Amino acid sequence: DYAGDDVILYPCHGSKGNQYWQYDHDTNTLKHGASKWCLAINSKKDKLLMEECNAEQPRQRWRFQTFNPSKVDKDSEYP
């Protein structure tokens, strides 16, 4: 969940909004639906944060072992 301050882990409430993220399998980025910023980890790797997306920033890269790109509807606003 992200509301402009800290990124927090919170059970999904199903209303999307601040909990809505877009995963781009090609760039391995998680983009926040509302702010369009990317999820990153700080350099000490002990805190999640939001940053403007930067293709050269490895701290913004996320890989999911069970991700199946064929299940994603890229034309949908919400999966």
C-alpha positions as CSV (number, residue, x, y, z in Angstrom):
1,D,0.0,0.0,0.0
2,Y,1.3,3.5,-0.8
3,A,-0.4,6.8,0.0
4,G,2.4,9.2,-0.6
5,D,4.5,8.5,2.5
6,D,5.8,5.0,3.3
7,V,5.3,1.8,1.5
8,I,3.6,-0.6,3.9
9,L,2.6,-4.3,3.7
10,Y,-1.1,-4.5,4.3
11,P,-3.6,-7.2,3.4
12,C,-5.4,-6.6,0.1
13,H,-8.7,-4.8,0.6
14,G,-9.9,-5.3,-2.9
15,S,-10.6,-1.7,-3.7
16,K,-7.5,-1.2,-5.7
17,G,-6.5,2.5,-5.3
18,N,-3.3,2.8,-3.3
19,Q,-2.8,-1.0,-3.5
20,Y,-3.0,-1.3,-7.2
21,W,0.4,-2.1,-8.9
22,Q,1.4,-2.8,-12.5
23,Y,4.1,-5.4,-13.1
24,D,6.1,-5.1,-16.3
25,H,7.7,-8.4,-17.0
26,D,10.0,-6.9,-19.7
27,T,11.5,-4.3,-17.4
28,N,11.0,-6.2,-14.1
29,T,9.4,-3.1,-12.5
30,L,6.4,-2.7,-10.2
31,K,4.7,0.6,-10.9
32,H,2.2,2.1,-8.5
33,G,-1.1,2.6,-10.3
34,A,-1.9,6.0,-8.9
35,S,1.4,7.8,-8.7
36,K,3.2,5.9,-11.5
37,W,6.3,5.7,-9.4
38,C,8.3,2.5,-9.1
39,L,8.8,0.3,-6.1
40,A,12.4,0.2,-5.0
41,I,14.5,-1.1,-2.1
42,N,16.9,1.2,-0.3
43,S,20.6,0.6,-0.6
44,K,20.8,-1.1,2.8
45,K,18.0,-3.5,1.6
46,D,15.9,-3.0,4.7
47,K,13.1,-0.7,3.5
48,L,10.8,-0.4,0.6
49,L,10.3,3.0,-1.0
50,M,8.9,4.7,-4.0
51,E,11.0,6.5,-6.6
52,E,10.5,8.0,-10.1
53,C,11.0,5.1,-12.4
54,N,14.6,4.9,-13.8
55,A,15.5,2.2,-16.3
56,E,19.1,2.3,-15.0
57,Q,18.3,1.7,-11.3
58,P,18.7,-2.0,-10.3
59,R,17.0,-1.3,-6.9
60,Q,13.8,-1.0,-8.9
61,R,14.0,-4.5,-10.5
62,W,11.7,-7.3,-9.2
63,R,11.4,-10.9,-10.5
64,F,8.7,-13.3,-9.6
65,Q,9.4,-17.0,-10.0
66,T,5.8,-17.9,-10.6
67,F,4.9,-15.0,-12.9
68,N,3.0,-16.2,-16.0
69,P,2.9,-13.4,-18.6
70,S,0.2,-15.2,-20.6
71,K,-2.3,-14.5,-17.8
72,V,-1.9,-10.7,-17.9
73,D,-4.3,-8.6,-19.9
74,K,-2.1,-5.6,-20.9
75,D,-5.2,-3.7,-22.2
76,S,-7.0,-3.9,-18.9
77,E,-6.9,-1.0,-16.4
78,Y,-7.0,-3.5,-13.5
79,P,-6.0,-7.2,-13.8
